[in-house]
Amino acid sequence: MSAIRLELDQDIQPVSEFRKNAASFIDRIQKEKRSIVLTQHGKSAAVLVDVSEYQRMVEKLDKMEDLLEAERQIARGEVFSHKEAKEKIKENLAKWK
């Protein structure tokens, strides 16, 4: 799933405009699932993101970090064969009984 691209003429707004129209900005973010970049003194200052989109990004980042850690473990040789993994699972299951 790819991120929705910014529409520069609509999705970059000054914080003063957000102050005036906060409710409509939030409605738009929730309906369109598009982020808004707020500027202050002509520079980007914050990004407003729909809650469900934010959660999706956090979950995706967590998965990517897990994959990177798995790659590091493989590079260090910290791997088990299928047979070894199966035995370790059986050992751990026996402990829980």
The first five atom37 places (N, CA, C, CB, O) and aatype in JSON, in Angstrom:
{
  "aatype": [12, 15, 0, 9, 1, 10, 6, 10, 3, 5, 3, 9, 5, 14, 19, 15, 6, 13, 1, 11, 2, 0, 0, 15, 13, 9, 3, 1, 9, 5, 11, 6, 11, 1, 15, 9, 19, 10, 16, 5, 8, 7, 11, 15, 0, 0, 19, 10, 19, 3, 19, 15, 6, 18, 5, 1, 12, 19, 6, 11, 10, 3, 11, 12, 6, 3, 10, 10, 6, 0, 6, 1, 5, 9, 0, 1, 7, 6, 19, 13, 15, 8, 11, 6, 0, 11, 6, 11, 9, 11, 6, 2, 10, 0, 11, 17, 11],
  "atom_mask": [
    [1, 1, 1, 1, 1],
    [1, 1, 1, 1, 1],
    [1, 1, 1, 1, 1],
    [1, 1, 1, 1, 1],
    [1, 1, 1, 1, 1],
    [1, 1, 1, 1, 1],
    [1, 1, 1, 1, 1],
    [1, 1, 1, 1, 1],
    [1, 1, 1, 1, 1],
    [1, 1, 1, 1, 1],
    [1, 1, 1, 1, 1],
    [1, 1, 1, 1, 1],
    [1, 1, 1, 1, 1],
    [1, 1, 1, 1, 1],
    [1, 1, 1, 1, 1],
    [1, 1, 1, 1, 1],
    [1, 1, 1, 1, 1],
    [1, 1, 1, 1, 1],
    [1, 1, 1, 1, 1],
    [1, 1, 1, 1, 1],
    [1, 1, 1, 1, 1],
    [1, 1, 1, 1, 1],
    [1, 1, 1, 1, 1],
    [1, 1, 1, 1, 1],
    [1, 1, 1, 1, 1],
    [1, 1, 1, 1, 1],
    [1, 1, 1, 1, 1],
    [1, 1, 1, 1, 1],
    [1, 1, 1, 1, 1],
    [1, 1, 1, 1, 1],
    [1, 1, 1, 1, 1],
    [1, 1, 1, 1, 1],
    [1, 1, 1, 1, 1],
    [1, 1, 1, 1, 1],
    [1, 1, 1, 1, 1],
    [1, 1, 1, 1, 1],
    [1, 1, 1, 1, 1],
    [1, 1, 1, 1, 1],
    [1, 1, 1, 1, 1],
    [1, 1, 1, 1, 1],
    [1, 1, 1, 1, 1],
    [1, 1, 1, 0, 1],
    [1, 1, 1, 1, 1],
    [1, 1, 1, 1, 1],
    [1, 1, 1, 1, 1],
    [1, 1, 1, 1, 1],
    [1, 1, 1, 1, 1],
    [1, 1, 1, 1, 1],
    [1, 1, 1, 1, 1],
    [1, 1, 1, 1, 1],
    [1, 1, 1, 1, 1],
    [1, 1, 1, 1, 1],
    [1, 1, 1, 1, 1],
    [1, 1, 1, 1, 1],
    [1, 1, 1, 1, 1],
    [1, 1, 1, 1, 1],
    [1, 1, 1, 1, 1],
    [1, 1, 1, 1, 1],
    [1, 1, 1, 1, 1],
    [1, 1, 1, 1, 1],
    [1, 1, 1, 1, 1],
    [1, 1, 1, 1, 1],
    [1, 1, 1, 1, 1],
    [1, 1, 1, 1, 1],
    [1, 1, 1, 1, 1],
    [1, 1, 1, 1, 1],
    [1, 1, 1, 1, 1],
    [1, 1, 1, 1, 1],
    [1, 1, 1, 1, 1],
    [1, 1, 1, 1, 1],
    [1, 1, 1, 1, 1],
    [1, 1, 1, 1, 1],
    [1, 1, 1, 1, 1],
    [1, 1, 1, 1, 1],
    [1, 1, 1, 1, 1],
    [1, 1, 1, 1, 1],
    [1, 1, 1, 0, 1],
    [1, 1, 1, 1, 1],
    [1, 1, 1, 1, 1],
    [1, 1, 1, 1, 1],
    [1, 1, 1, 1, 1],
    [1, 1, 1, 1, 1],
    [1, 1, 1, 1, 1],
    [1, 1, 1, 1, 1],
    [1, 1, 1, 1, 1],
    [1, 1, 1, 1, 1],
    [1, 1, 1, 1, 1],
    [1, 1, 1, 1, 1],
    [1, 1, 1, 1, 1],
    [1, 1, 1, 1, 1],
    [1, 1, 1, 1, 1],
    [1, 1, 1, 1, 1],
    [1, 1, 1, 1, 1],
    [1, 1, 1, 1, 1],
    [1, 1, 1, 1, 1],
    [1, 1, 1, 1, 1],
    [1, 1, 1, 1, 1]
  ],
  "atom_positions": [
    [[0.85, -1.17, 0.0], [0.0, 0.0, 0.0], [0.89, 1.23, 0.0], [-0.96, 0.0, 1.22], [1.72, 1.4, 0.9]],
    [[0.74, 2.08, -0.98], [1.59, 3.26, -1.07], [0.89, 4.46, -0.43], [1.95, 3.57, -2.53], [-0.33, 4.51, -0.32]],
    [[1.7, 5.4, -0.01], [1.17, 6.61, 0.6], [0.53, 7.5, -0.46], [2.27, 7.37, 1.36], [0.96, 7.52, -1.61]],
    [[-0.49, 8.24, -0.06], [-1.12, 9.19, -0.95], [-0.22, 10.41, -1.05], [-2.55, 9.58, -0.45], [0.23, 10.94, -0.04]],
    [[0.04, 10.84, -2.25], [0.94, 11.98, -2.48], [0.27, 13.3, -2.1], [1.39, 12.02, -3.94], [-0.96, 13.44, -2.14]],
    [[1.1, 14.24, -1.72], [0.6, 15.58, -1.39], [0.16, 16.31, -2.65], [1.68, 16.38, -0.66], [0.77, 16.18, -3.72]],
    [[-0.9, 17.07, -2.52], [-1.29, 18.0, -3.56], [-0.82, 19.37, -3.07], [-2.86, 17.97, -3.86], [-1.44, 19.97, -2.19]],
    [[0.27, 19.84, -3.63], [0.97, 21.0, -3.1], [0.08, 22.22, -2.92], [2.11, 21.34, -4.0], [0.26, 22.98, -1.96]],
    [[-0.87, 22.43, -3.81], [-1.72, 23.61, -3.7], [-2.77, 23.49, -2.61], [-2.4, 23.87, -5.02], [-3.36, 24.49, -2.21]],
    [[-3.02, 22.28, -2.12], [-4.05, 22.07, -1.09], [-3.5, 21.58, 0.23], [-5.07, 21.1, -1.59], [-4.06, 21.88, 1.29]],
    [[-2.42, 20.82, 0.19], [-1.97, 20.11, 1.38], [-0.85, 20.79, 2.15], [-1.53, 18.76, 1.0], [-0.37, 20.25, 3.15]],
    [[-0.42, 21.95, 1.7], [0.56, 22.73, 2.45], [-0.12, 24.04, 2.8], [1.9, 22.97, 1.62], [-0.47, 24.84, 1.93]],
    [[-0.3, 24.25, 4.11], [-1.07, 25.4, 4.57], [-0.35, 26.09, 5.73], [-2.49, 24.97, 4.99], [0.33, 25.43, 6.52]],
    [[-0.51, 27.4, 5.84], [0.07, 28.09, 6.99], [-0.7, 27.76, 8.26], [0.08, 29.62, 6.74], [-1.91, 27.53, 8.23]],
    [[-0.01, 27.74, 9.37], [-0.64, 27.43, 10.65], [-1.75, 28.44, 10.97], [0.42, 27.42, 11.78], [-2.73, 28.09, 11.63]],
    [[-1.61, 29.68, 10.5], [-2.67, 30.69, 10.74], [-3.97, 30.28, 10.06], [-2.22, 32.07, 10.21], [-5.05, 30.51, 10.61]],
    [[-3.88, 29.66, 8.88], [-5.08, 29.18, 8.18], [-5.69, 28.0, 8.94], [-4.73, 28.76, 6.72], [-6.91, 27.87, 9.02]],
    [[-4.83, 27.15, 9.5], [-5.33, 26.03, 10.3], [-6.07, 26.54, 11.53], [-4.18, 25.1, 10.72], [-7.13, 26.02, 11.88]],
    [[-5.53, 27.56, 12.18], [-6.2, 28.12, 13.36], [-7.61, 28.6, 13.01], [-5.38, 29.29, 13.94], [-8.55, 28.4, 13.79]],
    [[-7.77, 29.22, 11.87], [-9.06, 29.76, 11.46], [-10.06, 28.65, 11.1], [-8.89, 30.71, 10.28], [-11.26, 28.8, 11.33]],
    [[-9.56, 27.56, 10.53], [-10.44, 26.53, 9.97], [-10.1, 25.13, 10.47], [-10.36, 26.56, 8.45], [-10.16, 24.17, 9.7]],
    [[-9.75, 25.0, 11.72], [-9.28, 23.72, 12.26], [-10.28, 22.59, 12.01], [-9.0, 23.84, 13.75], [-9.9, 21.51, 11.57]],
    [[-11.55, 22.82, 12.29], [-12.55, 21.76, 12.14], [-12.64, 21.27, 10.7], [-13.93, 22.25, 12.61], [-12.71, 20.07, 10.46]],
    [[-12.62, 22.19, 9.75], [-12.72, 21.76, 8.35], [-11.45, 21.04, 7.89], [-12.98, 22.97, 7.44], [-11.52, 20.12, 7.08]],
    [[-10.29, 21.45, 8.4], [-9.05, 20.75, 8.08], [-9.12, 19.31, 8.6], [-7.83, 21.49, 8.7], [-8.76, 18.37, 7.88]],
    [[-9.57, 19.14, 9.83], [-9.65, 17.81, 10.43], [-10.66, 16.95, 9.67], [-10.04, 17.9, 11.92], [-10.41, 15.77, 9.42]],
    [[-11.8, 17.53, 9.31], [-12.79, 16.78, 8.52], [-12.18, 16.29, 7.22], [-14.03, 17.66, 8.23], [-12.36, 15.13, 6.84]],
    [[-11.47, 17.18, 6.54], [-10.85, 16.81, 5.26], [-9.82, 15.7, 5.44], [-10.2, 18.03, 4.62], [-9.77, 14.77, 4.63]],
    [[-9.02, 15.8, 6.47], [-7.99, 14.77, 6.74], [-8.66, 13.42, 6.97], [-7.13, 15.17, 7.97], [-8.21, 12.4, 6.46]],
    [[-9.74, 13.42, 7.75], [-10.43, 12.16, 8.04], [-11.11, 11.57, 6.81], [-11.46, 12.37, 9.14], [-11.08, 10.36, 6.6]],
    [[-11.71, 12.42, 5.99], [-12.43, 11.93, 4.81], [-11.49, 11.49, 3.7], [-13.37, 13.0, 4.28], [-11.68, 10.43, 3.11]],
    [[-10.48, 12.3, 3.42], [-9.6, 12.05, 2.27], [-8.36, 11.22, 2.61], [-9.16, 13.35, 1.69], [-7.68, 10.73, 1.72]],
    [[-8.08, 11.06, 3.91], [-6.9, 10.31, 4.36], [-5.6, 10.88, 3.8], [-7.02, 8.84, 3.95], [-4.62, 10.16, 3.6]],
    [[-5.61, 12.2, 3.55], [-4.42, 12.89, 3.05], [-3.89, 13.79, 4.17], [-4.73, 13.72, 1.76], [-4.66, 14.47, 4.85]],
    [[-2.61, 13.78, 4.33], [-1.96, 14.62, 5.36], [-1.92, 16.07, 4.92], [-0.54, 14.11, 5.65], [-2.03, 16.39, 3.73]],
    [[-1.75, 16.94, 5.9], [-1.58, 18.37, 5.64], [-0.29, 18.81, 6.31], [-2.81, 19.2, 6.15], [-0.07, 18.54, 7.49]],
    [[0.55, 19.49, 5.57], [1.78, 20.06, 6.11], [1.48, 21.5, 6.51], [2.97, 19.99, 5.07], [1.03, 22.3, 5.7]],
    [[1.73, 21.81, 7.78], [1.54, 23.18, 8.26], [2.87, 23.9, 8.22], [0.94, 23.19, 9.7], [3.91, 23.36, 8.59]],
    [[2.81, 25.15, 7.76], [4.01, 25.97, 7.72], [3.9, 27.09, 8.74], [4.24, 26.56, 6.29], [2.81, 27.55, 9.08]],
    [[5.05, 27.5, 9.21], [5.13, 28.63, 10.15], [6.32, 29.48, 9.71], [5.28, 28.14, 11.65], [7.44, 28.98, 9.6]],
    [[6.07, 30.74, 9.47], [7.1, 31.65, 8.97], [7.71, 31.13, 7.66], [8.2, 31.84, 10.02], [8.91, 31.27, 7.42]],
    [[6.86, 30.52, 6.82], [7.29, 30.06, 5.51], [8.05, 28.75, 5.49], [0.0, 0.0, 0.0], [8.52, 28.32, 4.43]],
    [[8.17, 28.1, 6.64], [8.9, 26.82, 6.7], [7.99, 25.74, 7.25], [10.18, 26.95, 7.56], [7.11, 26.02, 8.08]],
    [[8.2, 24.5, 6.8], [7.38, 23.41, 7.31], [7.58, 23.29, 8.82], [7.74, 22.07, 6.61], [8.7, 23.38, 9.33]],
    [[6.46, 23.09, 9.54], [6.51, 23.06, 11.0], [5.89, 21.79, 11.59], [5.81, 24.27, 11.56], [6.35, 21.3, 12.62]],
    [[4.86, 21.25, 10.94], [4.17, 20.08, 11.47], [3.4, 19.39, 10.36], [3.23, 20.47, 12.63], [3.12, 19.98, 9.31]],
    [[3.06, 18.13, 10.61], [2.24, 17.38, 9.66], [1.03, 16.84, 10.41], [3.05, 16.23, 8.98], [1.17, 16.22, 11.46]],
    [[-0.15, 17.09, 9.86], [-1.38, 16.55, 10.43], [-1.74, 15.3, 9.65], [-2.54, 17.6, 10.39], [-1.83, 15.33, 8.42]],
    [[-1.96, 14.2, 10.37], [-2.21, 12.91, 9.74], [-3.45, 12.29, 10.37], [-0.98, 11.97, 9.88], [-3.65, 12.4, 11.58]],
    [[-4.27, 11.64, 9.56], [-5.43, 10.91, 10.07], [-4.95, 9.83, 11.04], [-6.25, 10.28, 8.91], [-3.9, 9.22, 10.82]],
    [[-5.69, 9.6, 12.1], [-5.29, 8.65, 13.13], [-5.08, 7.24, 12.56], [-6.33, 8.6, 14.24], [-4.09, 6.59, 12.89]],
    [[-5.99, 6.77, 11.72], [-5.83, 5.42, 11.17], [-4.61, 5.34, 10.26], [-7.1, 5.01, 10.39], [-3.92, 4.32, 10.23]],
    [[-4.33, 6.4, 9.52], [-3.13, 6.43, 8.67], [-1.87, 6.44, 9.53], [-3.15, 7.65, 7.73], [-0.88, 5.79, 9.2]],
    [[-1.9, 7.19, 10.63], [-0.76, 7.23, 11.55], [-0.5, 5.84, 12.12], [-1.01, 8.26, 12.69], [0.64, 5.39, 12.17]],
    [[-1.57, 5.17, 12.56], [-1.43, 3.83, 13.12], [-0.85, 2.88, 12.08], [-2.77, 3.31, 13.62], [0.0, 2.05, 12.41]],
    [[-1.3, 2.98, 10.83], [-0.79, 2.14, 9.75], [0.71, 2.39, 9.56], [-1.56, 2.41, 8.44], [1.47, 1.44, 9.36]],
    [[1.12, 3.64, 9.61], [2.54, 3.97, 9.44], [3.38, 3.41, 10.59], [2.74, 5.49, 9.34], [4.47, 2.88, 10.36]],
    [[2.87, 3.51, 11.81], [3.6, 2.99, 12.98], [3.75, 1.48, 12.87], [2.88, 3.37, 14.29], [4.82, 0.94, 13.12]],
    [[2.66, 0.8, 12.5], [2.72, -0.66, 12.36], [3.69, -1.06, 11.26], [1.33, -1.22, 12.07], [4.44, -2.03, 11.42]],
    [[3.68, -0.33, 10.15], [4.6, -0.64, 9.05], [6.05, -0.43, 9.5], [4.28, 0.25, 7.83], [6.92, -1.24, 9.17]],
    [[6.31, 0.63, 10.23], [7.65, 0.89, 10.73], [8.1, -0.21, 11.69], [7.71, 2.25, 11.43], [9.25, -0.65, 11.63]],
    [[7.2, -0.66, 12.56], [7.53, -1.75, 13.48], [7.92, -3.01, 12.71], [6.35, -2.05, 14.4], [8.9, -3.67, 13.05]],
    [[7.16, -3.33, 11.67], [7.47, -4.52, 10.86], [8.81, -4.37, 10.17], [6.37, -4.78, 9.82], [9.59, -5.32, 10.11]],
    [[9.09, -3.18, 9.66], [10.37, -2.94, 8.98], [11.53, -3.09, 9.96], [10.39, -1.54, 8.34], [12.57, -3.65, 9.61]],
    [[11.36, -2.6, 11.19], [12.41, -2.74, 12.2], [12.63, -4.21, 12.54], [12.05, -1.95, 13.46], [13.77, -4.64, 12.73]],
    [[11.54, -4.99, 12.63], [11.66, -6.42, 12.89], [12.43, -7.11, 11.76], [10.28, -7.06, 13.06], [13.28, -7.97, 12.01]],
    [[12.12, -6.74, 10.52], [12.82, -7.34, 9.37], [14.31, -6.98, 9.38], [12.18, -6.87, 8.07], [15.16, -7.83, 9.09]],
    [[14.62, -5.73, 9.71], [16.03, -5.33, 9.78], [16.77, -6.11, 10.86], [16.15, -3.82, 10.05], [17.91, -6.53, 10.66]],
    [[16.12, -6.3, 12.0], [16.75, -7.07, 13.07], [16.95, -8.52, 12.63], [15.89, -7.01, 14.35], [17.98, -9.11, 12.94]],
    [[15.98, -9.08, 11.93], [16.12, -10.45, 11.43], [17.3, -10.55, 10.46], [14.81, -10.91, 10.73], [18.07, -11.51, 10.5]],
    [[17.44, -9.55, 9.58], [18.58, -9.55, 8.65], [19.9, -9.47, 9.4], [18.46, -8.38, 7.67], [20.87, -10.13, 9.01]],
    [[19.95, -8.66, 10.46], [21.19, -8.57, 11.26], [21.5, -9.91, 11.92], [21.06, -7.46, 12.33], [22.66, -10.33, 11.97]],
    [[20.46, -10.58, 12.43], [20.67, -11.88, 13.06], [21.18, -12.9, 12.04], [19.37, -12.38, 13.71], [22.05, -13.71, 12.35]],
    [[20.64, -12.86, 10.84], [21.11, -13.77, 9.79], [22.57, -13.48, 9.47], [20.24, -13.63, 8.51], [23.38, -14.4, 9.33]],
    [[22.92, -12.2, 9.36], [24.3, -11.81, 9.04], [25.27, -12.26, 10.14], [24.4, -10.29, 8.85], [26.42, -12.57, 9.86]],
    [[24.8, -12.3, 11.4], [25.64, -12.74, 12.53], [25.64, -14.26, 12.67], [25.17, -12.1, 13.84], [26.32, -14.81, 13.53]],
    [[24.88, -14.93, 11.82], [24.82, -16.39, 11.88], [23.92, -16.93, 12.97], [0.0, 0.0, 0.0], [24.01, -18.1, 13.34]],
    [[23.05, -16.08, 13.49], [22.14, -16.49, 14.57], [20.86, -17.08, 13.96], [21.79, -15.28, 15.5], [19.78, -16.51, 14.05]],
    [[21.03, -18.24, 13.33], [19.91, -18.89, 12.65], [19.79, -20.33, 13.12], [20.08, -18.82, 11.12], [20.74, -20.91, 13.64]],
    [[18.62, -20.9, 12.92], [18.37, -22.3, 13.25], [17.81, -22.99, 12.01], [17.38, -22.44, 14.46], [17.11, -22.38, 11.21]],
    [[18.13, -24.25, 11.87], [17.51, -25.04, 10.8], [16.05, -25.27, 11.19], [18.27, -26.4, 10.57], [15.64, -25.04, 12.32]],
    [[15.28, -25.74, 10.22], [13.87, -26.03, 10.49], [13.75, -27.05, 11.62], [13.17, -26.54, 9.21], [12.92, -26.91, 12.51]],
    [[14.58, -28.06, 11.56], [14.55, -29.14, 12.57], [14.89, -28.57, 13.95], [15.56, -30.27, 12.2], [14.21, -28.88, 14.93]],
    [[15.94, -27.72, 14.03], [16.33, -27.12, 15.31], [15.21, -26.23, 15.86], [17.64, -26.31, 15.14], [14.92, -26.25, 17.06]],
    [[14.6, -25.45, 14.99], [13.52, -24.57, 15.42], [12.35, -25.37, 15.96], [13.07, -23.67, 14.27], [11.75, -25.0, 16.97]],
    [[12.02, -26.45, 15.28], [10.91, -27.31, 15.7], [11.19, -27.9, 17.09], [10.69, -28.45, 14.66], [10.3, -27.95, 17.94]],
    [[12.42, -28.33, 17.32], [12.8, -28.88, 18.63], [12.71, -27.82, 19.72], [14.22, -29.46, 18.57], [12.2, -28.09, 20.81]],
    [[13.19, -26.64, 19.43], [13.12, -25.56, 20.43], [11.67, -25.22, 20.78], [13.84, -24.3, 19.9], [11.35, -24.96, 21.94]],
    [[10.8, -25.23, 19.78], [9.38, -24.96, 20.03], [8.79, -26.05, 20.91], [8.59, -24.86, 18.69], [8.05, -25.77, 21.86]],
    [[9.12, -27.29, 20.61], [8.62, -28.41, 21.42], [9.1, -28.29, 22.87], [9.08, -29.75, 20.82], [8.33, -28.52, 23.8]],
    [[10.37, -27.92, 23.05], [10.93, -27.75, 24.4], [10.18, -26.66, 25.15], [12.43, -27.39, 24.33], [9.81, -26.83, 26.31]],
    [[9.94, -25.54, 24.48], [9.24, -24.43, 25.13], [7.79, -24.79, 25.44], [9.29, -23.18, 24.25], [7.27, -24.39, 26.48]],
    [[7.13, -25.51, 24.56], [5.76, -25.93, 24.8], [5.69, -26.87, 26.01], [5.17, -26.62, 23.56], [4.75, -26.8, 26.8]],
    [[6.69, -27.75, 26.14], [6.72, -28.68, 27.27], [6.83, -27.92, 28.59], [7.89, -29.66, 27.11], [6.27, -28.35, 29.6]],
    [[7.56, -26.81, 28.58], [7.72, -26.01, 29.8], [6.38, -25.4, 30.24], [8.76, -24.89, 29.58], [6.16, -25.19, 31.44]],
    [[5.51, -25.12, 29.31], [4.24, -24.45, 29.6], [3.15, -25.42, 30.07], [3.75, -23.71, 28.38], [2.11, -25.0, 30.57]],
    [[3.4, -26.71, 29.91], [2.38, -27.7, 30.32], [2.37, -27.9, 31.8], [2.63, -29.03, 29.64], [1.58, -28.7, 32.3]]
  ]
}
